[in-house]
């Protein structure tokens, strides 16, 4: 989905799933970068 680029936290940074929402026959997934200083791996 996304091509080569500079992403926050680098290529190994994980995202946290904030929300899922069904819109007709499509699902919207909303993510945010994990706060690595407070969240366990």
Buried (B, 14 or more C-beta within 10 A) or exposed (E): EEEEEEEEEEEEEEBEEEEEEEEEEEEEEEEEEBEEEEEEE
